[in-house]
Amino acid sequence: MSEKLLNWDEILIGGAIKDPGNSKSYETGSWRVERPVWNPESCIQCMFCWVYCPDSSILVDENGKMAGIDYDHCKGCGICVEQCPTKPKSLAMLLEAEAKGKSEEEIRKEAFSK
Amino acid sequence: MGKKVALTGNEAAAHAIRQINPDVVAAFPITPSTPIPQGVAQFIADGQMDTEFVTVESEHSAMSACVGASAAGGRVMTATSANGYALMWEILYIASGTRLPIVMAVAARALSAPLNIHGDHSDIMGGRDTGWIQLIAENSQETYDNLIQAVKIAENKKVMTPALGAFDGFNISHAIEIWEMEDDAKVKEFVGEYEPLYPLLKTDEPITHGAWAPPNWYFENRMNQLEGLLNAKDVVADVGKEFGKAFGREYGLYEAYKMDDAEFTIVAAGSVCGTTKDVVDKLRENGVKAGLLKIRLFRPFPYKELADVLSGTKAIAVLDRVSPAGAQGGPLFTEIRSALYDVNNRPPVINYTYGLGGRDTQPVHINSVYDTLKKIVDTGRVEKQFDCLNLRGTWG
């Protein structure tokens, strides 16, 4: 973020924010220690993960179907994995360190092999 | 025309709220301010006002409901005392930090422990740095007048900061005095319609209140907030003049009582000022140049203006109705003493704690303060910088 931040006498009073939804520009994904990994093959599209996600980080496609994780904002709390009802689970946590430098397929393999 | 009435300080506050007729009052009962929300509830039940009264389960919730209602865009008022005020603590900061011009009546009272329900300034002095404008009344008339003015001060677009109008618990809240109640229509006209800056309910202009500010935003917000609070000083003076034009009782930032040539000066706030004025009058009859500087606006503290008034006097005693709690003196003392630091030939300043937990302060005690000031001027020596009035046993 290289945009110039406003001075104290340029801001709206009381910390009010006029552009709705601007929290999207604040990326919280770097807070994550572990990431949820999604397995679309066993997913039954119940949308429990979407309902429970406290950070609106479950991506939904134009048909209203679960389409993956928004890693720019997901903080890695693991609630989606906790709530996933399929057996075996269609979401699994993996340490960020273990996901580093790997392809999507390798990451999925790593996450669901445990 | 207004009419003379004989009512308590709490009734004065309740009638002010009735005439202001805010959109919302959210309050929880606590002695000695209970008759205020009780009175408001009665006025609503009797159809004399159409305020939405929100009954809550604590003062924390009362102030939280006030914050919500004010952010929504309503004119909002409440009342409390002592431990109730203390329970509001974190939300007091949220109200001021969110720049919500809530107006609160505080019947000032001692804080526990030991349990005590009587008057002193422990509550409002403890909350002096919560970012609220603080006006302190001497009597019922000022209690009524201050609350009406507080609405206009708080809602001023340059200020947009919550304000409290304090008055002494029991000494004023439960004492019946004769005071002048103005016409409903004239009060309504004086306070005018409230136009909120960023109301949540204006859905075609969406706004977020209460978002978090990370380290790269918080500091700027706090200084922006401070500017609003400091702006209140000039607005208090303007509204005080305007009030004088409308109702014949003009107010300034302070009241200088017989200060023009005063040599021995007491600085105080609240109901003790009435007693002190009587003593000043008697001393003046005997040729003693006594004076009183009564604090009306405590936050923001008008230190330059007060130092100007005090710079000509020979010795000063500051009366604090709260324990210094480990500071060099009470909060009023440390503020006054600091304000005088930049004055040439600054006079000696001593401090008294008085009236804690409703302890009586009588003319004889105020007289002893002037005697001490006279002794300081005569001998050029301050023997005790801090002392207590009407305490059993010798302090220090």
Chai-1 contact restraints between the chains, C-beta under 6 A:
chainA,res_idxA,chainB,res_idxB,connection_type,confidence,min_distance_angstrom,max_distance_angstrom,comment,restraint_id
A,W8,B,E220,contact,1.0,0.0,6.0,A-B,restraint_1
A,W8,B,M223,contact,1.0,0.0,6.0,A-B,restraint_2
A,W8,B,N224,contact,1.0,0.0,6.0,A-B,restraint_3
A,I11,B,E220,contact,1.0,0.0,6.0,A-B,restraint_4
A,I11,B,N224,contact,1.0,0.0,6.0,A-B,restraint_5
A,I13,B,R99,contact,1.0,0.0,6.0,A-B,restraint_6
A,I13,B,M160,contact,1.0,0.0,6.0,A-B,restraint_7
A,G14,B,T98,contact,1.0,0.0,6.0,A-B,restraint_8
A,G14,B,R99,contact,1.0,0.0,6.0,A-B,restraint_9
A,G15,B,A213,contact,1.0,0.0,6.0,A-B,restraint_10
A,G15,B,N221,contact,1.0,0.0,6.0,A-B,restraint_11
A,A16,B,Y198,contact,1.0,0.0,6.0,A-B,restraint_12
A,A16,B,I207,contact,1.0,0.0,6.0,A-B,restraint_13
A,A16,B,H209,contact,1.0,0.0,6.0,A-B,restraint_14
A,I17,B,T208,contact,1.0,0.0,6.0,A-B,restraint_15
A,I17,B,A211,contact,1.0,0.0,6.0,A-B,restraint_16
A,P20,B,P206,contact,1.0,0.0,6.0,A-B,restraint_17
